[in-house]
Amino acid sequence: MYRRIKTYLYLLLIIIASSCKSSGGESQPTAGTEKPVSRGSFSYNVGAMVDIHTFDHYTRNIQRGFGFYVGPHTIVTNLDLVQQGAYRVRFAPTGTQQFFNVDGYTAYSLEKNLVLLNVQRANNNYLEAVDPISPTDTLYTLLRPQSQLMVQRAAVNKTSANDTAEYFILRAGLDNGRPAFFDDHGLAGIIQTITDDDTKQQVVLRGSSINKMLADQHESRPVIDLSRKSNRVYPSHTTISGFRIVTDMGNIEIKLYDETPNYRDNFIRLVTDQYYDNLLIHRVLRGFLIQTGAADTREATLGEVVGWQGPGYTIPMNIVPGKFHKRGAIAASKLPHASNPRDESDGSQFYIVAGRRFGETELNELEMRYGITYTEEQRHIYGTIGGAPHLDNQYTVFGEVTSGMDVVDKISLVETRRGDRPEEDIWMKRIEIIYR
């Protein structure tokens, strides 16, 4: 009996071995029962995510957003987060307040709104983009408020592609810059908002775009360089005769000097990019000057202290002999030395001099106080037309008013409140280019 059972077991083992051999040595799943292979986990994926904060050259906070590690020393985020004048960028692992510096960027794409940031703080919990292994109808991202891990999902409406990138179009909104994952935890891509036919859509840019950028990196460069990157072709100064500043109190026409080319060309770029549209004339010194060009005034509320935010970069001073603070002069603003140790001009803010007349005695006193020697031309103009002679050699004069000084005077006489801001808002609606 025992020998018979042993024989049956031996035959059964032969049959099983034969079956395994005929199937290539691996068990084959029944059709329709395949399960996705896990390519990560909630805890691993959130360990790659970071919060990103950007600062201007005066270390003032500009924006906050999100990104994630895609290499041990590489973070990816949306370009528009750090392109808006970011002079300094810091990041913290999601759910923490432990901040680290970004050293620079190693690749960017205007078309895909992507940038790779180089960091010293190493992280082996980096994400690698993968392709889906089954049809995708939902994607998820992660949140960690107060150390609690939360999953946020969005349905995929459809997929879309253009000449350079592929997208998942989402039905619900998720935070831009966060990673999006498939249900098996593989990285699908980065969450963005795109505009299609004037309609904004929440999308996930497929991870293949990130992989292409990772393969085409260069040496680390300063983040502030990104603020000047553009696909736009700007008009040449040779085609421009001046500019028209349109305010709700009237128009002011100006011309810029070729002797200060960096300021001239920067102004052309900002006007072309519509940077100055809908900004306040936020500072008025009665009978002296009016000032505008601060980005934080675009959505300012009444009584709010404004005038601190420029484009994020500064321009070296350029004092040109013969270009001085006569009435109607246009000059670049700057912060005091304590906040501006390099003594450079703000990238966008400027003021227009209303000024007053100065007598010979006053000019002599100013020469002694500031160590200035006024030319005969300056003395004549300051004595007959007026200006602000005490500002000479301290700020870059880069243009002058050609028409509309009556508007400048009217604005310079309005009542003001704390911070020299007009009691009633005065808007610079736009600046128009006047072509030759």
Residue pairs with C-beta under 8 A, 6 or more apart in sequence:
36 133
36 134
36 182
36 183
36 184
37 133
37 184
38 184
38 185
39 130
39 182
39 184
39 185
39 186
40 127
40 181
40 184
40 185
40 186
40 187
41 185
42 142
42 149
42 151
42 185
43 149
44 125
44 185
45 127
45 142
45 179
45 181
45 185
45 187
46 94
46 95
46 142
46 144
46 149
47 93
47 123
47 125
48 68
48 69
48 123
48 125
48 126
48 127
48 179
49 66
49 67
49 68
49 69
49 93
49 94
49 142
49 144
49 178
49 179
50 66
50 67
50 68
50 69
50 75
50 91
50 92
50 93
50 94
51 64
51 65
51 66
51 91
51 92
51 93
51 94
52 64
52 65
52 66
52 67
52 75
52 77
52 81
52 82
52 89
52 90
52 91
52 102
52 177
53 61
53 63
53 64
53 89
53 90
53 91
53 92
53 99
54 61
54 62
54 63
54 64
54 65
54 81
54 82
54 84
54 85
54 86
54 88
54 89
55 61
55 62
55 86
55 87
55 88
55 89
55 90
56 62
56 85
56 86
56 87
56 88
56 309
56 310
56 312
57 87
57 88
57 224
57 312
57 313
57 314
58 308
58 335
58 339
58 340
59 88
60 308
60 309
62 84
62 85
62 86
62 309
62 312
63 81
63 84
63 86
65 77
65 78
65 81
65 176
65 177
66 77
66 94
66 175
66 176
66 177
66 178
67 75
67 76
67 77
67 78
67 81
67 91
67 117
67 177
68 75
68 76
68 77
68 126
68 127
68 178
68 179
68 190
69 75
69 123
69 125
69 126
69 127
70 76
70 116
70 126
70 127
70 128
70 129
70 210
70 214
71 126
71 214
72 122
72 123
72 124
72 126
73 118
73 119
73 120
73 121
73 122
74 106
74 116
74 117
74 118
74 119
74 126
74 214
74 217
75 91
75 102
75 116
75 117
75 119
76 114
76 115
76 116
76 117
76 190
76 210
76 213
77 114
77 115
77 117
77 177
77 190
78 113
78 114
78 115
78 176
78 177
78 190
78 192
79 108
79 109
79 110
79 112
79 113
79 114
79 115
79 226
80 113
81 176
81 177
82 89
82 105
82 115
82 117
82 223
82 226
83 115
83 226
83 227
83 229
84 227
84 311
84 312
85 224
85 227
85 295
85 309
85 310
85 311
85 312
85 313
85 347
86 223
86 224
86 226
86 227
86 312
87 223
87 224
87 312
87 313
88 101
88 102
88 223
89 101
89 102
89 117
89 223
90 99
90 100
90 101
90 102
91 99
91 100
91 102
91 117
91 119
92 98
92 99
92 100
93 123
94 142
94 143
94 144
95 144
95 145
95 146
95 147
100 119
100 120
100 121
101 119
101 120
102 117
102 118
102 119
102 223
103 117
103 118
103 119
103 120
103 220
104 117
104 118
104 220
104 221
104 222
104 223
105 115
105 116
105 117
105 118
105 220
105 221
105 223
105 225
105 226
106 116
106 117
106 118
106 217
106 218
106 219
106 220
106 221
107 114
107 115
107 116
107 213
107 214
107 216
107 217
107 218
108 114
108 115
108 116
108 213
108 226
108 229
109 115
109 209
109 213
110 229
110 230
110 231
111 164
111 165
111 231
112 164
112 165
112 205
112 209
112 213
113 192
113 194
113 205
114 190
114 205
114 209
114 210
114 213
115 226
116 213
116 214
116 217
117 223
118 220
127 179
127 187
128 187
129 186
129 187
129 188
129 189
129 206
129 207
129 208
129 210
129 211
130 182
130 186
130 187
130 207
132 182
132 186
132 188
133 184
136 156
136 159
136 168
136 182
136 188
137 155
137 156
138 153
138 154
138 155
138 156
138 183
139 153
139 154
139 156
139 168
139 170
139 180
139 181
139 182
139 188
139 204
140 151
140 152
140 153
140 154
140 180
140 181
140 183
141 151
141 152
141 174
141 175
141 178
141 179
141 180
141 181
141 191
142 149
142 150
142 151
142 152
142 178
142 179
142 181
143 149
143 150
143 151
143 152
144 150
152 174
154 170
154 171
154 172
154 173
154 174
154 180
154 202
155 170
155 171
155 172
156 168
156 169
156 170
156 171
157 169
157 170
157 171
158 169
159 166
159 167
159 168
159 169
160 166
160 167
160 169
160 203
161 167
164 209
165 205
165 206
165 209
166 205
166 206
166 208
166 209
167 189
167 194
167 203
167 204
167 205
167 206
168 180
168 188
168 189
168 203
168 204
168 206
169 201
169 202
169 203
170 191
170 201
170 202
170 203
170 204
172 202
173 202
174 180
174 191
174 202
175 191
176 191
176 192
176 193
177 190
177 191
177 192
178 190
178 191
179 187
179 188
179 189
179 190
179 191
180 187
180 188
180 189
180 190
180 191
180 204
181 187
181 188
182 188
187 207
188 204
188 206
188 207
189 204
189 205
189 206
189 207
189 209
189 210
190 204
190 205
190 207
190 210
191 202
191 203
191 204
192 202
192 203
192 204
192 205
193 200
193 201
193 202
193 203
194 200
194 201
194 203
195 201
224 312
224 313
227 311
227 312
227 313
228 269
228 313
230 269
230 273
232 272
232 273
234 265
234 268
234 269
234 272
235 268
235 272
235 433
235 435
237 256
237 258
237 261
237 264
237 265
237 268
239 435
239 436
240 268
240 433
240 434
240 435
240 436
241 255
241 434
241 435
241 436
242 253
242 254
242 255
242 256
242 402
242 434
243 253
243 254
243 255
243 256
243 267
243 271
243 431
243 432
243 433
243 434
244 251
244 252
244 253
244 431
244 432
244 434
245 251
245 252
245 253
245 254
245 404
245 428
245 431
246 428
246 429
246 430
246 431
246 432
247 281
247 407
247 411
247 426
247 427
247 428
247 429
248 426
248 427
248 429
249 407
249 410
249 411
249 426
250 404
250 406
250 407
250 410
251 403
251 404
251 407
252 352
252 401
252 403
252 404
252 405
252 407
252 408
253 401
253 402
253 403
253 404
253 434
254 330
254 352
254 399
254 400
254 401
254 402
255 399
255 400
255 402
256 263
256 264
256 267
256 330
256 398
256 399
257 263
257 264
257 320
257 323
257 397
257 398
257 399
257 400
258 264
259 320
259 323
260 318
260 320
260 323
260 396
260 397
260 398
262 315
262 316
262 318
263 315
263 318
263 332
263 345
263 396
263 398
263 399
264 398
264 399
266 315
266 347
267 398
267 399
268 433
270 276
270 311
270 348
271 431
271 432
271 433
272 433
274 430
275 295
275 311
275 348
276 292
276 293
276 348
276 428
276 430
276 431
277 429
277 430
277 431
278 298
278 427
278 428
278 429
278 430
279 292
279 293
279 294
279 295
279 297
279 298
279 427
279 428
280 292
280 294
280 297
280 298
280 300
280 306
280 421
280 425
280 426
280 427
280 428
281 290
281 291
281 292
281 411
281 422
281 426
281 427
281 428
282 291
282 292
282 294
282 297
282 300
282 306
282 307
282 421
282 422
283 289
283 290
283 291
283 292
283 307
283 351
283 419
283 420
283 421
284 290
284 291
284 411
284 412
284 414
284 416
284 420
284 421
284 422
284 426
285 412
285 420
286 412
286 413
286 416
287 354
287 355
287 356
287 412
287 413
288 353
288 354
288 355
288 356
288 388
288 412
289 351
289 352
289 353
289 354
289 355
289 388
289 412
290 351
290 352
290 354
290 408
290 411
290 412
291 307
291 333
291 349
291 350
291 351
291 352
292 349
292 350
292 351
292 428
293 310
293 333
293 346
293 348
293 349
293 350
294 306
294 307
294 308
294 309
294 310
294 348
294 349
295 309
295 310
295 311
295 348
296 306
296 307
296 308
296 309
297 306
297 307
300 306
300 425
302 425
303 417
303 418
305 418
305 419
305 421
306 419
306 421
307 349
307 419
307 421
310 346
310 347
310 348
310 349
311 347
311 348
312 347
313 347
314 334
314 340
314 342
314 344
314 345
314 346
314 347
315 332
315 344
315 345
315 346
315 347
315 396
316 342
316 344
316 345
317 343
317 344
317 345
317 395
317 396
318 396
318 398
319 393
319 396
320 396
320 397
322 375
322 377
323 329
323 397
323 398
324 378
324 381
324 387
324 389
324 392
324 397
325 331
325 353
325 355
325 387
325 388
325 389
325 391
325 392
325 395
325 397
326 353
326 355
326 378
326 381
326 382
326 385
326 386
326 387
326 400
327 353
327 354
327 355
327 381
327 385
327 386
327 387
327 405
328 352
328 353
328 400
328 401
328 405
328 408
329 352
329 353
329 387
329 388
329 397
329 399
329 400
329 401
330 350
330 351
330 352
330 353
330 397
330 398
330 399
330 400
330 401
331 350
331 351
331 353
331 391
331 395
331 396
331 397
331 398
332 345
332 346
332 349
332 350
332 395
332 396
332 398
333 345
333 346
333 349
333 350
333 351
333 395
334 340
334 343
334 344
334 345
334 346
334 395
335 346
337 343
345 395
345 396
350 398
352 401
352 408
353 387
353 388
353 391
354 405
354 408
354 409
354 412
355 386
355 387
355 388
356 386
356 387
357 382
357 383
357 384
357 385
357 386
358 366
358 382
358 383
358 386
358 387
358 389
359 383
360 379
360 383
363 374
363 379
363 382
363 383
363 389
366 372
366 374
366 389
366 390
367 373
367 374
369 390
370 390
370 392
370 393
372 389
372 392
372 393
374 382
374 389
374 392
378 389
378 392
381 387
382 389
401 408
411 422
411 426
414 422
414 423
414 424
414 426
415 422
415 423
415 424
416 422
416 423
417 423
